[in-house]
Amino acid sequence: MMRSSGRFWKKQGFTSLSRGRHHGPIKYIRSQLVTPFFADTHNVGDHDHCCFYYLMRLRTGKQSVTLNLSEVEEFHWFSKSELTREGIPEDIRHICGLALGSAAQY
């Protein structure tokens, strides 16, 4: 699980693909937070993790993404066709399917 802040993503050149909706009187809202396209909690043995999944894109086509491998335990890129491959966990298939469906709207 990676932790990050909005400032981190902006420094990396990302912009969010979605914005949250207001659920209260406008005068009480200081700032509007980005709504994740999916969120879950799951048990990791002695405690639970809560994960929020966001769709992001680079602000320009001239940027690249560099993953800091010292912050990641396990990481994989999947193409859409690879998601049907044996050994891909069902939850990964489901969340990636939701992401691909949501991204198609943009």
Buried (B, 14 or more C-beta within 10 A) or exposed (E): EEEEEEEEBEEBBBEBBBEEEEEEEEEEEEEEEBEBBBEBEEEEEEEEEEEEBBBBBEEEEEEEEEEEEEEEEEEEEEEEEEBEEEEBEEEEBEBBEBBEEBEEEE
